[in-house]
Amino acid sequence: MRYPVPSEVLKHAREADKQSLAKLADTMKTVASVLSKQERAVETDPEMAERYLSAVGTPLAADILAYYARPWTQEPPSFLHPDAETLWTIDEALASLEAFETDNPEPVLRSPIGLLRDDLQATWTYLKRQDHIVAWVGDIGVGKTTALTHAVGLLVGDGRSGRKPAFPVGSGRVTVCETAVKASPTFGVLVDPEDDDEVARLTRDMVASLKPDSGGLGPSAEVARVLRNMSGMKDVPVVINDEPVMQDPIKDLLESGLGVDETTDRLIAAMNLAERRERQVILPEGSEDGLSWVSKRVSAINNGTDPRFTLPKRITVLMPSSRLSADGQQLQVIDTRGVEGLTQRKDLIDHDQERRTLMVLCTKFADAPAPTVQRLLQDSVDAYSGAVERRRKCILVLPRGDEALDVPGMDADVATRLLGYAIRRKDIEQALVKAGLPTTPAYFFDARNDDPDKIWATLRGQITQMRAVYGERATRAAAGVAHLRENPHDVLAEQARRDVSVELDAVLNMADRLGDSLRPAYQNLVDQMAIGHHSSIAASIARRGEWSAFDFAEILGQGVRIDANARTQREAMRLELKIEELENRWSNVISVRQTLESLRTKLADSRQGFLTSARTIGREAYADLLSGQSEIWALTADRYGRGAGYKRDVAADWRKWFIETPEAADTATAISERLVEAWRWWVIEALRSSAQTAPDA
């Protein structure tokens, strides 16, 4: 054996045969305590692993010995890795390709070799890792946090109604920030905090929003709750004229004549931020029930009642969990902040474009697929993220009570919940077709009645499908290597490649241009203003666009990406059709067909890189532009609280400003120029380099 073996693999071999440590130690002429210590180690050296497995002596142990004795060119994945054999196929193919390249230095073979190597290395990188994110997304109050905690097993007993979620839940506006759950040997809570300056800014916004003439502009209700608890400024019940009313101590300070700044200073001082420096707490082993402890800690941090922690930006829960590490997957679950109209938030865009993330789009039973779910799917289409096609999105319908038994439009009562689910699933499929949206898997989960193991197994199964996309790609590339080795001097293939190179080069020359802008980036901002909540828009304007719930630069950057996608669709289609035409023409020359299939993949990947770059270019350029524009910020900030039609008027002001302001026009021109260069570098030159068959081609 050439490589160390993970100790868990050795333990797996022993336990599969139901051998005791004592029996195995006797066979190895050692003591059980030595083997027990070895099994707790991370890995075992090759010599000791070979002794151990030989002593186990089962066919499984022999398979493990043979696996680690293979001539791997890279460090082998664990024998227990779910894609171990696919990774071996990739490793073999890379070694074979390297040997073939050494023996066949002809320039005509550089293109197929390079494309196959890129395919194999990309699939190795993706499949070797076993970690994935499962991001739960949905409207405020849709019930995703409750569903998530039941699915993951984050439940505690309350002594009255059985088990309840360990996370704070309610009818909405409960979770103050994104919350993640990760598998760990012990229980713990990690907190990424807001810095003191941001806490001070949010506190001032909250105080200012309580002035009679403020129009109510301030931080979200969730954040305001935390700030009040941190400062001890919660509303208190009092009795006036025999009627209970809630008295606001912050309003009392303002009404007493204290200014906004002075009141803010008092709240900040009361928060004692210098003492709120804790970033993590770990449960001492055996001290108390882990889930109850997590529930209390997360609730306190989420509500601002733990004096050790400041306002959280992100909370991560650590817990032992077989559900998060089953099937060889290492999953992190993220409970995103509830969606309030706007779907083009930075965190949601990042999840949409991250290839290791499964987005679970939650919707109520009655309105599935909800408008928010449809917008999230449309966002993927508009930005060409490939999330749906690569199985990275699913719809999760969350029935409540007897909803599944009372499906609208049925002549008679539905006999079972499963039948209700089937009827609703068909409605969802038809709604997606009608909206022109891609087919997306729809699952159902009633947290009170359905088996959480079943929905969790379903979601893990979809992650397996995500990985299978790369497994199939690896299989095709490995087959391409085998064929290339068997037919290195195929004259027809050489001529075919030259023809392919010449024709593709001609099309690339034609595609080396971008058309005029089809949808200005500001149109995306205007559209999102129609969707976004007025308070989020006002809060962002008050901060010159820097507000996570409605980030101007992020939305404009996404607008640039959407426009870049539209501007390049014709040229990308021209390239794809040419590749398809060449595939059909040379279908009988397998090596050339393999090259063209790889070029098709290269085109899709390169275009994704270009569109990601377009978003970055737009976001940075517009952030610079807007930072120096005080007049439009002041104009639109002044509109808040002045009657109906706020979003319509502010959107009109911004549209006019983008159309009439010279600096805005100059920025759009500069972005367009950068997009031309990005398109050329990411797509045209990348494909031209891959398609070349000789240095002078």
ZAVOFI-850507 format. One record per residue (C-alpha): x, y, z; residue in one letter. Coordinates in Angstrom, 3 decimals. Each point is the difference from the previous one (the first is absolute). Layout:
# residues N
     east    north       up r
        X        Y        Z A
...
END
This chain:
# residues 697
     east    north       up r
    0.000    0.000    0.000 M
    1.252    3.448   -0.958 R
   -2.284    2.345    1.891 Y
   -1.234    0.493    3.571 P
   -3.553   -1.169    0.613 V
   -2.679    1.988    1.866 P
   -0.510   -1.772    3.311 S
   -3.765    0.075   -0.460 E
    0.473   -2.310   -3.003 V
    1.788   -2.549    2.169 L
   -2.727    0.176    2.624 K
   -2.612   -0.407   -2.742 H
    1.680   -3.214   -1.210 A
    0.103   -1.451    3.527 R
   -3.562    0.929    0.938 E
   -1.383   -1.287   -3.319 A
    1.228   -3.462    1.058 D
   -1.206    0.568    3.603 K
    3.467   -0.720    1.330 Q
    0.779    1.240    3.472 S
    3.133    1.994    0.737 L
    1.102   -2.753    2.368 A
   -0.246   -2.689   -2.690 K
    1.829    2.123   -2.569 L
    2.697    0.937    2.525 A
    0.533   -3.672    0.737 D
    0.438   -0.724   -3.727 T
    2.497    2.886   -0.314 M
    1.761   -1.006    3.231 K
   -0.576    3.356    1.650 T
   -2.474    1.429    2.526 V
   -3.452    1.454   -0.586 A
    0.909    3.397    1.496 S
    2.653    0.527   -2.699 V
   -2.518   -0.722   -2.767 L
   -2.640    2.166    1.672 S
    2.418    2.918    0.069 K
    0.918   -0.630   -3.636 Q
   -3.650    0.012   -1.096 E
   -0.472    3.412    1.655 R
    2.907    1.492   -1.961 A
   -0.578    1.893   -3.247 V
    1.999   -2.436   -2.143 E
    2.218   -3.050    0.229 T
    3.355   -0.446   -1.705 D
    0.139   -2.488   -2.917 P
    1.925   -2.726    1.850 E
   -2.315   -0.045    3.022 M
   -3.101    0.246   -2.220 A
    1.134   -3.001   -2.023 E
    0.559   -2.058    3.174 R
   -3.407    1.014    1.353 Y
   -1.919   -0.798   -3.207 L
    1.853   -3.274   -0.562 S
   -0.966   -1.026    3.522 A
   -3.669    0.853   -0.624 V
    0.275   -2.351   -2.957 G
   -3.370    0.575   -1.673 T
   -0.749    0.646   -3.694 P
   -0.803    3.611    0.935 L
    3.400    0.381    1.664 A
    1.623   -1.460   -3.124 A
   -1.865    2.540   -2.153 D
    1.292    2.819    2.210 I
    3.566   -1.308   -0.261 L
   -0.277   -0.146   -3.783 A
   -1.526    3.476   -0.153 Y
    2.905    1.671    1.825 Y
    2.536   -2.078   -1.944 A
   -1.154    1.517   -3.297 R
    2.566    2.246   -1.779 P
   -1.721    3.276    0.884 W
    1.729    3.103   -1.382 T
   -1.724    2.176    2.597 Q
   -0.833   -0.664    3.626 E
   -2.917   -2.426   -0.182 P
   -3.392    0.863    1.453 P
   -1.277   -2.091    2.879 S
   -1.220   -3.493   -0.890 F
   -3.323    1.169    1.481 L
   -0.193    3.041   -2.288 H
   -3.308   -0.228   -1.946 P
    1.763    0.766   -3.299 D
    3.158   -2.007    0.661 A
   -0.216   -2.066   -3.189 E
   -0.774    3.019   -2.173 T
    3.021    1.768    1.472 L
    2.126   -3.062   -0.769 W
   -1.268    0.133   -3.586 T
    1.034    3.671   -0.187 I
    3.420   -0.706    1.518 D
    0.631   -2.846   -2.446 E
   -1.119    2.151   -2.929 A
    2.282    2.898    1.014 L
    2.983   -2.348    0.312 A
   -0.832   -1.575   -3.348 S
   -0.377    3.421   -1.612 L
    3.357    1.168    1.373 E
    1.759   -3.101   -1.362 A
   -1.727    0.427   -3.351 F
    1.049    3.653   -0.212 E
    3.626   -0.944    0.708 T
   -0.032   -2.608   -2.771 D
   -1.941    2.162   -2.495 N
    1.276    3.593   -0.058 P
   -1.693    0.801   -3.325 E
   -1.567    3.505    0.040 P
   -3.202   -1.357   -1.542 V
   -0.737   -1.832    3.262 L
    0.465    2.970    2.349 R
   -3.608    1.107   -0.197 S
   -1.684   -3.335    0.883 P
    2.583   -0.709    2.697 I
   -0.461    3.416    1.608 G
   -3.782   -0.169   -0.056 L
   -0.097   -3.499    1.458 L
    2.481    0.934    2.727 R
   -2.090    3.061    0.937 D
   -3.132   -2.168    0.207 D
    1.662   -2.636    2.148 L
    1.645    2.453    2.389 Q
   -3.218    1.989    0.445 A
   -1.982   -3.131    0.822 T
    2.698   -1.271    2.391 W
   -0.020    3.301    1.881 T
   -3.790    0.009    0.317 Y
   -0.508   -3.645    0.917 L
    2.951   -0.355    2.396 K
   -1.666    2.463    2.367 R
   -2.982   -1.401    1.893 Q
   -1.299    3.258    1.469 D
   -3.150    1.700   -1.225 H
   -2.326    2.748    1.203 I
   -3.755   -0.425    0.213 V
   -1.418    3.543    0.016 A
   -3.650    0.335    1.006 W
   -1.624    3.051   -1.594 V
   -3.511    1.352    0.323 G
   -2.272    2.910    0.790 D
   -0.270    1.364    3.516 I
   -2.446   -2.168    1.924 G
   -0.059   -2.857   -2.527 V
    1.082   -2.492    2.681 G
    3.448   -0.916   -1.316 K
    1.725    0.242    3.409 T
   -2.525   -2.341    1.583 T
    0.320   -2.439   -2.908 A
    3.786    0.192    0.036 L
    0.306   -0.729    3.720 T
   -2.309   -3.024   -0.292 H
    1.862   -1.312   -3.059 A
    3.439    0.384    1.605 V
   -1.115   -1.229    3.432 G
    0.524    3.289    1.844 L
   -2.863   -0.660    2.414 L
   -0.375    0.279    3.754 V
   -2.708   -1.158    2.376 G
   -1.958    2.725    1.752 D
   -1.852   -2.227    2.480 G
   -3.438    0.874   -1.405 R
   -0.345   -0.532   -3.742 S
    2.669   -2.537   -0.756 G
    2.913    1.352   -1.999 R
    0.464    3.470   -1.430 K
    2.680    1.700   -2.161 P
    3.227    0.889    1.765 A
    0.190    3.165   -2.135 F
   -2.243    2.978    0.775 P
   -3.085   -0.257   -2.237 V
   -3.272    1.856   -0.367 G
   -2.220    1.514   -2.648 S
    2.916    1.907   -1.515 G
    2.612    2.643    0.834 R
    1.577   -2.181    2.680 V
    3.440   -0.917   -1.371 T
    2.304    3.016    0.122 V
    2.699   -1.367   -2.324 C
    1.059   -2.958   -2.107 E
    0.398   -3.141    2.109 T
    2.082   -3.023   -0.979 A
    0.141   -3.543    1.390 V
    3.148   -2.139   -0.310 K
    0.872   -3.479    1.207 A
    2.523   -0.077    2.835 S
    1.143   -2.442    2.706 P
   -1.505    2.280    2.640 T
   -2.610    2.720    0.386 F
    0.959    3.634   -0.437 G
   -1.059    3.379   -1.337 V
    2.211    2.275   -2.121 L
   -0.882    3.626   -0.684 V
    1.217    2.304   -2.755 D
   -0.752    3.424    1.542 P
   -0.852    3.385   -1.423 E
    2.759    2.463    0.843 D
   -0.572    2.738    2.591 D
   -0.297    2.746   -2.616 D
   -2.814   -1.871   -1.753 E
   -1.780   -0.586    3.313 V
    0.260    3.726    0.702 A
   -1.357    0.904   -3.454 R
   -2.923   -2.393    0.345 L
   -0.770    1.292    3.476 T
   -0.050    3.585   -1.255 R
   -2.293   -1.040   -2.862 D
   -2.345   -1.645    2.500 M
   -0.073    3.058    2.267 V
   -0.496    2.386   -2.936 A
   -2.881   -2.135   -1.284 S
   -1.926    0.673    3.211 L
   -0.154    3.749   -0.523 K
   -3.482    1.132   -1.068 P
    1.191    1.377   -3.353 D
    2.219   -2.954   -0.962 S
   -2.543   -1.990   -1.969 G
    1.013   -3.125    1.954 G
    3.270   -0.517   -1.896 L
    2.265   -2.293    1.965 G
    1.524   -3.479    0.253 P
   -2.092   -3.134   -0.324 S
   -2.261   -1.062    2.845 A
    2.337   -2.919    0.752 E
    3.072    2.221    0.307 V
   -1.889    2.617    2.020 A
   -1.066   -2.705    2.453 R
    3.632   -1.044    0.567 V
    1.200    3.600    0.417 L
   -2.735    0.737    2.529 R
    0.824   -3.112    2.017 N
    3.738    0.738   -0.099 M
   -0.608    3.511    1.344 S
   -2.782   -0.902    2.436 G
   -2.417    2.262   -1.872 M
   -2.891   -2.400   -0.549 K
   -3.573    1.174   -0.053 D
   -1.569   -0.388    3.449 V
   -3.682   -0.519    0.836 P
   -1.699    2.734    2.028 V
   -3.633    0.634    0.953 V
   -1.556    3.292   -1.080 I
   -3.669    0.663    0.709 N
   -0.411   -3.668    0.945 D
    1.294   -1.052   -3.423 E
    3.322   -1.812   -0.491 P
    2.253    1.722   -2.542 V
    3.622   -0.453   -1.049 M
    2.334    2.826    0.929 Q
    3.128    0.601   -2.084 D
    2.939    1.255    2.117 P
    1.838    1.206   -3.109 I
   -2.927    2.176   -1.045 K
   -0.178    1.287    3.562 D
    3.632    1.173   -0.223 L
   -0.679    1.765   -3.309 L
   -3.165    1.621    1.322 E
    1.906    1.217    3.044 S
    2.081    2.187   -2.312 G
    3.004   -2.260   -0.529 L
    1.305    0.016   -3.597 G
    0.516   -3.008   -2.245 V
    3.772   -0.018    0.469 D
   -0.205    0.366    3.781 E
   -2.617   -2.770    0.247 T
    2.101   -2.241   -2.230 T
    3.031    0.594    2.227 D
   -1.988   -1.113    3.046 R
   -1.105   -3.202   -1.703 L
    3.504   -0.827   -1.202 I
    1.408    0.596    3.472 A
   -2.681   -2.278    1.489 A
    0.917   -2.769   -2.462 M
    3.519   -0.212    1.473 N
    1.451   -1.038   -3.367 L
    3.511   -0.304    1.448 A
   -1.173   -3.068    1.929 E
   -1.846   -1.561   -2.952 R
    3.052   -1.604   -1.571 R
   -0.893   -3.688    0.187 E
    0.066   -1.786   -3.338 R
   -0.667   -3.612    0.951 Q
   -1.255   -2.219    2.795 V
    0.553   -3.771    0.158 I
   -2.046   -2.302    2.213 L
    2.215   -1.857    2.487 P
   -0.394   -3.721   -0.572 E
   -2.674   -1.593    2.164 G
   -1.111    3.240    1.671 S
   -3.625    0.111   -1.298 E
   -2.253   -0.939   -2.900 D
    1.694    1.350   -3.123 G
   -3.058    1.027   -2.007 L
   -1.602    1.779    2.963 S
    3.274    1.820    0.590 W
    0.207    1.008   -3.682 V
   -3.608    1.185    0.061 S
    0.613    2.262    2.998 K
    3.261    1.399   -1.390 R
   -1.346    0.686   -3.504 V
   -3.198    1.557    1.338 S
    1.966    2.283    2.309 A
    2.435    1.067   -2.723 I
   -2.808    0.424   -2.545 N
   -1.898    2.206    2.452 N
    2.994    1.950    1.344 G
   -0.461   -1.179    3.575 T
    3.392   -1.704    0.419 D
    2.323    2.757    1.328 P
    3.060   -1.746   -1.451 R
   -1.084    0.434   -3.635 F
   -0.663    3.032   -2.169 T
   -2.378    0.232   -2.971 L
    0.648   -3.132   -2.122 P
    0.638    0.073   -3.724 K
   -0.009   -3.809   -0.232 R
   -0.589   -2.766    2.541 I
    1.467   -3.479   -0.517 T
   -1.238   -2.930    2.060 V
    2.322   -2.969    0.508 L
   -1.604   -3.326    0.880 M
    0.575   -3.742   -0.308 P
   -2.215   -1.072   -2.891 S
   -0.155   -3.156   -2.066 S
   -2.424    1.752   -2.366 R
    2.616    2.589   -0.959 L
    2.685   -2.608   -0.661 S
   -1.945   -2.905   -1.484 A
    0.691   -1.555   -3.418 D
    3.567    1.294    0.082 G
   -1.251    3.588   -0.259 Q
    1.101    2.776    2.341 Q
   -2.880    2.437   -0.024 L
   -0.414    3.461    1.424 Q
   -3.572    1.231    0.267 V
   -0.665    3.733   -0.277 I
   -3.203    1.682    1.117 D
    0.090    3.186   -2.086 T
   -1.724    3.209    1.042 R
   -3.620    0.108   -1.129 G
   -0.617    1.497   -3.425 V
   -1.996    3.220    0.006 E
   -0.787    0.599   -3.650 G
    3.538    0.450   -1.312 L
    1.733   -3.208   -1.118 T
    3.166    1.597   -1.401 Q
    1.766    0.145    3.362 R
    3.719   -0.670    0.099 K
   -0.338   -3.119    2.158 D
   -2.655   -1.501   -2.278 L
    1.943    0.852   -3.164 I
    3.105   -1.616    1.486 D
   -1.936   -3.177    0.869 H
   -1.477   -0.067   -3.512 D
    3.451    0.141   -1.597 Q
    1.900   -2.285    2.411 E
    0.279   -3.416   -1.656 R
    0.123   -1.906    3.291 R
   -3.260    1.448    1.342 T
   -3.487   -1.493   -0.144 L
   -2.647    2.724    0.332 M
   -3.229   -1.196    1.619 V
   -2.695    2.455   -1.098 L
   -2.724   -0.117    2.648 C
   -3.615    0.869   -0.767 T
   -3.369   -0.322    1.671 K
   -2.323   -2.726   -1.251 F
   -2.804    2.306   -1.076 A
    2.031    2.221   -2.349 D
    2.754   -2.393   -1.137 A
    2.029    0.920   -1.941 P
   -0.053    3.380    1.763 A
    0.968    3.168   -1.923 P
    3.292    0.084    1.908 T
    0.833   -3.551   -1.131 V
   -0.782    0.921   -3.593 Q
    2.160    3.136    0.207 R
    2.907   -2.033    1.397 L
   -0.305   -2.427   -2.911 L
   -0.271    2.893   -2.477 Q
    3.081    1.618    1.555 D
    1.943   -3.198   -0.769 S
   -1.207    0.049   -3.590 V
    0.717    3.712   -0.500 D
    3.482   -0.262    1.507 A
    0.726   -3.354   -1.715 Y
    1.242   -1.549    3.244 S
   -0.809   -3.567   -1.061 G
   -1.348   -0.762    3.490 A
   -3.151   -1.812   -1.123 V
    1.680   -1.922   -2.828 E
    2.668   -1.251    2.391 R
   -2.665   -1.117    2.509 R
    0.935    2.690    2.512 R
   -3.518    1.261    0.651 K
   -3.153   -1.661    1.243 C
   -3.382    1.173    1.229 I
   -1.090   -1.040    3.494 L
   -3.716    0.399    0.686 V
   -0.892    0.381    3.689 L
   -3.586   -1.080    0.683 P
   -1.653    0.836    3.304 R
   -2.907   -1.661    1.748 G
   -2.385   -1.653   -2.455 D
    0.972    2.091   -3.044 E
    1.066   -3.086   -1.954 A
   -3.431   -1.560    0.589 L
   -1.891    3.050   -1.204 D
    1.450    0.728   -3.428 V
   -1.955    2.720   -1.864 P
   -1.796   -1.079   -3.186 G
   -0.611   -3.616    1.007 M
   -3.559   -1.370   -0.167 D
    0.470   -2.135    3.097 A
    2.197   -0.062    3.067 D
    3.529   -1.234   -0.589 V
    0.452   -3.387    1.666 A
    3.629    0.342    1.144 T
    2.656    2.653    0.383 R
    2.173   -1.816   -2.537 L
   -2.756    0.281   -2.587 L
   -0.348    3.696    0.828 G
    3.739    0.363   -0.543 Y
   -0.235   -1.720   -3.397 A
   -2.807    2.312   -1.128 I
    1.879    3.102    1.153 R
    3.222   -1.191   -1.647 R
   -1.768   -0.150   -3.349 K
   -1.318    3.542    0.575 D
    3.570    1.156    0.662 I
    1.308   -1.652   -3.157 E
   -2.706    1.691   -2.076 Q
    0.639    3.376    1.638 A
    3.713   -0.195   -0.827 L
   -0.736   -0.899   -3.612 V
   -2.488    2.875   -0.280 K
    2.555    2.437    1.422 A
    2.703   -1.244   -2.371 G
    2.125   -1.193    2.908 L
    2.176   -3.126    0.010 P
   -1.288   -3.283    1.400 T
    0.986   -0.150    3.665 T
   -0.486   -2.902    2.459 P
   -2.768    0.667    2.539 A
   -0.052   -1.739    3.372 Y
   -2.432    0.215    2.924 F
    0.634    0.102    3.734 F
   -2.532    0.489    2.770 D
    2.216    0.435    3.056 A
   -2.774   -1.183    2.323 R
   -1.033   -3.147   -1.875 N
    2.638   -1.106   -2.531 D
    3.105   -2.078    0.640 D
    3.033    2.350    0.218 P
    2.353   -2.847   -0.914 D
   -1.815   -0.381   -3.306 K
    0.281    3.660   -1.080 I
    3.594    0.136    1.173 W
    0.817   -3.114   -2.019 A
   -1.702    1.645   -2.995 T
    2.154    3.125    0.303 L
    3.145   -2.084    0.397 R
   -1.095   -1.882   -3.102 G
   -0.161    3.238   -1.948 Q
    3.537    0.840    1.097 I
    0.990   -3.421   -1.331 T
   -1.569    1.055   -3.303 Q
    2.018    3.254    0.097 M
    3.146   -2.068    0.359 R
   -1.137   -2.431   -2.694 A
    0.135    2.848   -2.540 V
    3.756    0.147    0.588 Y
    0.300   -3.791    0.128 G
   -1.532   -0.278   -3.469 E
    2.335    2.711   -1.239 R
    2.972   -1.942    1.378 A
   -1.185   -3.216   -1.645 T
   -0.261    1.718   -3.386 R
    3.444    1.529    0.371 A
    1.563   -3.340    1.031 A
   -1.604   -1.648   -3.042 A
    1.460    2.788   -2.112 G
    3.488   -0.749    1.360 V
   -0.382   -3.703   -0.790 A
   -1.079    0.711   -3.559 H
    2.778    2.533   -0.515 L
    2.591   -2.565    1.042 R
   -1.442   -2.615   -2.332 E
   -0.088    2.321   -3.042 N
    2.962    2.378    0.246 P
    0.781    0.118   -3.708 H
   -3.446    0.118   -1.476 D
    0.537    2.084   -3.156 V
   -3.664    0.712   -0.332 L
   -0.084    1.319    3.550 A
    2.950    2.279   -0.713 E
   -1.688    1.460   -3.050 Q
   -3.253    0.310    1.918 A
    1.730    1.929    2.776 R
    1.546    2.369   -2.484 R
   -3.391    0.634   -1.573 D
   -1.528    0.479    3.445 V
    2.742    2.442    0.951 S
   -0.401    2.077   -3.158 V
   -3.796    0.147    0.172 E
   -0.123    0.714    3.710 L
    2.580    2.723   -0.416 D
   -2.177    1.666   -2.624 A
   -3.030   -0.100    2.310 V
    2.079    1.231    2.942 L
    1.099    2.985   -2.096 N
   -3.651    0.792   -0.697 M
   -0.935   -0.439    3.681 A
    2.864    2.221    1.202 D
   -2.419    2.900    0.383 R
   -2.745    0.938    2.413 L
   -3.228    1.555   -1.134 G
   -1.455    3.115    1.552 D
   -1.462   -0.148    3.473 S
   -3.458   -1.588   -0.090 L
   -1.011    0.649    3.581 R
    1.817    2.772    1.895 P
    1.179   -1.016    3.459 A
   -2.139    2.683    1.633 Y
   -3.117   -1.741   -1.324 Q
    0.759   -2.874    2.358 N
    0.188    2.503    2.875 L
   -3.347    1.512   -1.001 V
   -1.585   -3.452   -0.311 D
    1.271   -1.077    3.400 Q
   -1.343    3.199    1.569 M
   -3.454   -1.078   -1.143 A
    0.511   -3.325    1.828 I
    1.998    1.084    3.048 G
   -1.463    1.163    3.282 H
   -0.239    3.782    0.307 H
    1.786    0.035    3.354 S
    2.960   -1.970   -1.402 S
    0.256    2.388   -2.962 I
   -0.151    3.020    2.292 A
    2.562   -1.487    2.380 A
    2.383   -0.629   -2.879 S
   -0.465    3.524   -1.383 I
    0.731    1.403    3.454 A
    3.344   -1.842   -0.168 R
    0.790    0.839   -3.588 R
   -0.895   -3.454   -1.219 G
    1.930   -2.033    2.550 E
   -2.762   -2.060    1.587 W
    0.069   -3.797   -0.126 S
   -3.754   -0.294   -0.548 A
    0.165    2.308   -3.057 F
    3.579    0.512   -1.133 D
    0.064    2.441   -2.947 F
    3.408   -1.068   -1.318 A
   -0.881   -3.716    0.235 E
   -3.269    0.503   -1.857 I
    1.649    2.148   -2.673 L
    2.805   -2.574   -0.325 G
   -2.611   -2.714   -0.507 Q
   -1.639    2.298   -2.563 G
    3.299    0.172   -1.888 V
    0.196   -3.818    0.076 R
   -3.570   -0.358   -1.300 I
    0.720    2.485   -2.797 D
    3.305   -1.737   -0.777 A
   -1.865   -3.298   -0.272 N
   -2.546    1.523   -2.387 A
    2.715    1.706   -2.079 R
    1.972   -3.222   -0.425 T
   -2.850   -2.475   -0.534 Q
    0.070    0.391   -3.791 R
    3.776   -0.441   -0.231 E
   -0.041   -2.905    2.466 A
   -2.778   -1.633   -2.032 M
    2.018    0.572   -3.177 R
    2.970   -1.795    1.574 L
   -2.129   -2.813    1.410 E
   -1.723   -0.590   -3.348 L
    3.337   -0.111   -1.776 K
    1.317   -2.552    2.493 I
   -3.194   -2.042   -0.441 E
    0.332    0.178   -3.776 E
    3.603   -1.204    0.190 L
   -0.999   -2.791    2.402 E
   -2.575   -1.236   -2.492 N
    2.426    0.266   -2.897 R
    2.784   -1.891    1.767 W
   -2.168   -2.344    2.101 S
    1.797   -3.007   -1.455 N
    3.372    1.259    1.279 V
   -0.338   -0.702    3.702 I
    3.120    1.861    1.151 S
   -1.107    3.175   -1.765 V
   -3.514   -0.371    1.369 R
    1.480   -0.313    3.491 Q
    1.999    3.174   -0.602 T
   -3.118    1.851   -1.110 L
   -1.959   -1.252    3.025 E
    2.764    1.359    2.213 S
   -0.086    3.289   -1.914 L
   -3.735    0.206    0.670 R
    0.699   -0.424    3.737 T
    2.799    2.552   -0.271 K
   -2.386    2.487   -1.621 L
   -2.534   -0.394    2.835 A
    2.672    0.299    2.713 D
    1.714    2.962   -1.681 S
   -3.288    1.827   -0.411 R
   -0.717   -0.526    3.687 Q
    3.393    1.512    0.800 G
   -0.741    2.984   -2.243 F
   -3.391    0.635    1.594 L
    1.442   -0.233    3.511 T
    2.660    2.509   -1.058 S
   -2.740    2.236   -1.462 A
   -1.786    0.089    3.343 R
    3.240    0.961    1.783 T
    0.821    2.684   -2.574 I
   -3.462    1.515    0.333 G
   -0.106   -0.161    3.777 R
    3.383    1.713    0.430 E
   -0.604    2.652   -2.654 A
   -3.405    1.006    1.325 Y
    1.208   -0.057    3.611 A
    2.665    2.566   -0.971 D
   -2.516    2.084   -1.950 L
   -2.663    0.110    2.701 L
    2.391    0.750    2.852 S
    0.506    3.541   -1.289 G
   -3.597    0.900   -0.944 Q
   -1.451    1.894    2.957 S
   -2.856    1.770   -1.817 E
   -1.912   -3.080   -1.182 I
    0.384   -1.632    3.411 W
   -1.336    3.107    1.713 A
   -2.860    0.371   -2.482 L
   -1.238   -3.565    0.367 T
    0.608   -0.100    3.764 A
   -2.231    3.069    0.408 D
   -2.898   -1.765   -1.753 R
   -0.454   -2.591    2.768 Y
   -3.013    0.560    2.242 G
   -1.681    2.481   -2.366 R
   -3.063   -1.942   -0.975 G
   -0.919   -2.838   -2.308 A
    1.930   -0.961   -3.120 G
    3.424    0.044    1.683 Y
    1.516   -2.917   -1.954 K
   -1.421    1.243   -3.305 R
    1.357    3.520    0.501 D
    3.429   -1.094    1.195 V
    0.325   -2.429   -2.921 A
   -0.928    2.816   -2.408 A
    2.596    2.315    1.566 D
    2.729   -2.606   -0.342 W
   -0.969   -0.863   -3.576 R
    0.138    3.678   -0.943 K
    3.337    0.420    1.746 W
    1.593   -2.926   -1.830 F
   -1.325    1.245   -3.335 I
    0.924    3.688    0.402 E
    3.178   -0.016    2.110 T
    3.230    0.129   -2.053 P
    1.976   -1.908    2.644 E
   -2.502   -2.845   -0.153 A
    0.287   -0.142   -3.783 A
    3.803    0.030    0.238 D
   -0.088   -2.866    2.500 T
   -2.276   -2.060   -2.255 A
    2.386    0.614   -2.918 T
    3.027   -0.996    2.079 A
   -1.765   -3.173    1.159 I
   -0.880   -0.877   -3.590 S
    3.635    0.395   -1.044 E
    1.125   -2.254    2.836 R
   -2.628   -2.573   -0.950 L
    1.387   -0.127   -3.537 V
    3.441   -0.847    1.374 E
   -1.431   -2.485    2.509 A
   -1.985   -1.778   -2.737 W
    3.077   -0.197   -2.178 R
    2.197   -1.350    2.803 W
   -2.471   -2.384    1.673 W
   -1.703   -1.448   -3.089 V
    1.546    0.862   -3.368 I
    3.671   -0.459    0.864 E
   -0.705   -2.965    2.298 A
   -1.822   -1.863   -2.773 L
    2.490    1.047   -2.653 R
    2.871   -1.302    2.127 S
   -1.796   -3.297    0.603 S
   -0.900   -0.434   -3.676 A
    3.500    0.626   -1.394 Q
    1.652   -3.038   -1.501 T
    3.444    1.464   -0.639 A
    2.019    3.048    1.110 P
   -0.642    1.769   -3.296 D
   -3.620   -1.055   -0.379 A
END
